[in-house]
Amino acid sequence: MEMLLTFAIVFAVLLVVVIAIVTMNLFICRPSEVINFSGRRRQTADGRTVGYRVIKGGRAFRIPLLEKVDRLDLRTIPLEVSITNAYSKGGIPLSVQGIANIKIAGDEPLLGNALERFLGKPLAEIQDIAKDTLEGNLRGVLATLTPEEVNEDRLKFAESLIGEADVDLQKLGLVLDTLKIQNVSDEVGYLDAIGRRSTAAVLKEAEVAEAEAQVQIVDAQNLLRVRKAELEGKGLAAEKRAAQIARKAEVQAEQEVE
């Protein structure tokens, strides 16, 4: 009986130990992250040898003492992009503010770039690196565009910036989801002058259009008066002829009676 009891206790202890080991070393990956198991060398599909394995979704078991586990968040990272005194084409310094959403790439080979650069780094450091990269690209794109092009077609400006920034961000293992330019300004008043000229041109066009409309209205009124006078003249002539015909008929009737 004592032996049976001892066996049961040992079995229970072993079961608890096994459960504890499994609990400590079984990792479940959420959809918004990847889990990196580093410490064991393996060969990738393209023939490279790396010292880690990555899972995206699902679960995996860590080999105790041989592997270390790190999580890498794939959720969107918002950024505020802002540059001042960036020279545009033509030498006009501009200030630009915008917002961007980036994320760590979830698929190879970009994921490998992100693991090499950002594994174990805090979110703030990733944001700073991405922000500096985008602002550098922003200055580069501004140098190829005139202030008019930047201010009048911000969608085209943003598309040019995305095309420029994608290459550098992919080298870091990052993906640019969205980018919007919120404000473009300058300290020398160049854009304000462009706006005033545009406003003046629009007002002048409106004045010219209004004057042409007034001329057309006057011409139409004059034509209406001429037509009215012609119709009135024709009416009087017709009345006169009718009166003459009536008088002639009356005279003929009187002569017949006599």
Secondary structure as UniProt FT lines:
FT   HELIX           2..25
FT   STRAND          26..29
FT   TURN            31..32
FT   STRAND          33..43
FT   TURN            45..46
FT   STRAND          49..55
FT   STRAND          58..61
FT   TURN            64..66
FT   STRAND          68..73
FT   STRAND          77..87
FT   TURN            89..90
FT   STRAND          93..104
FT   TURN            108..109
FT   HELIX           110..118
FT   TURN            119..120
FT   HELIX           123..142
FT   TURN            143..144
FT   HELIX           147..152
FT   HELIX           154..172
FT   STRAND          174..185
FT   HELIX           190..257
//
